[in-house]
Amino acid sequence: MTTAPERALALIRDERERQVQVEGWTPEHDDQHVTGELADAAAAYAHAGDHGPVNPEDGYGTDLGRVLWPWDRASFRPGAHRRNVVRAGALIVAELERLDRLAGSVQYFMRLMPGGSLELYAAASLTALAECLGGASLVQLSSIDRSVPFWVPGREGTVRAEDLFLEYYADTPYAGEAVKLWPPLLS
């Protein structure tokens, strides 16, 4: 007998596969949505059916799902509540997959500074980072795995380099530049 969590995850997995196979929402397509659209679409389906009065001028109304929908109104096709929640789950999976591909598209580096402090960076390559740092000695830079945990002052527990990267680029286009992840630049 299948448990409720197993059934729920299977429904989401099947919907995600349908989105890719039938709708053509491939990873390459999803990677173009860099400003949070997939998460917004998931929220829209999660809130679909919150039907308020419809404005007769534009047919839009106060349905929160329609307000959150990031694309043209005609492409928002909510259905029964359970189906909407499954779609929302699959869109969250698509966004998580996109974020994981993004975090994996860069390399992560650590630089030991005089006095023993560390700086964390993300860049397309070690050479690109050295150029960005004004020709910094490659000896000062070490490649690190994206999932290595670091203790960061002011945060509870540890944080991974990829999580610091995604704090900046989860909903902002990343153009391939070298970025300093820690300590943050003062604004």
Long-range contacts (C-beta under 8 A, 24 or more apart in sequence): 8-89, 11-86, 11-89, 12-86, 12-89, 12-90, 12-93, 13-90, 13-93, 15-86, 15-87, 15-89, 15-90, 16-90, 16-93, 16-94, 18-90, 19-90, 19-91, 19-94, 25-94, 27-97, 27-98, 27-101, 30-94, 30-95, 30-97, 30-98, 31-98, 31-101, 31-102, 33-98, 34-169, 34-171, 34-172, 34-173, 34-174, 35-171, 35-172, 35-173, 36-70, 36-170, 36-171, 37-70, 37-71, 38-91, 38-92, 38-94, 38-95, 38-98, 39-91, 39-92, 39-95, 39-171, 40-68, 40-69, 40-70, 41-68, 41-69, 41-70, 41-71, 41-91, 42-87, 42-88, 42-89, 42-91, 42-92, 42-95, 43-68, 43-88, 44-68, 44-69, 44-70, 44-76, 44-88, 45-78, 45-84, 45-85, 45-87, 45-88, 45-91, 46-84, 46-85, 46-88, 48-76, 48-78, 48-81, 48-84, 49-78, 49-81, 49-84, 99-166, 99-170, 102-166, 102-169, 102-170, 102-174, 103-146, 103-162, 103-165, 103-166, 104-146, 104-162, 105-174, 106-165, 106-174, 107-143, 108-143, 108-144, 108-145, 108-146, 108-148, 108-161, 108-162, 108-165, 108-181, 109-141, 109-142, 109-143, 109-144, 110-141, 110-142, 110-144, 111-136, 111-140, 111-141, 111-142, 112-140, 112-142, 117-183, 118-150, 118-182, 119-180, 119-182, 119-183, 120-144, 120-150, 120-161, 120-164, 120-180, 120-181, 120-182, 121-178, 121-179, 121-180, 121-181, 122-161, 122-165, 122-178, 122-179, 122-181, 123-177, 123-178, 123-179, 124-176, 124-178, 128-178, 129-178, 131-178, 132-177, 132-178, 133-178, 150-182, 152-182
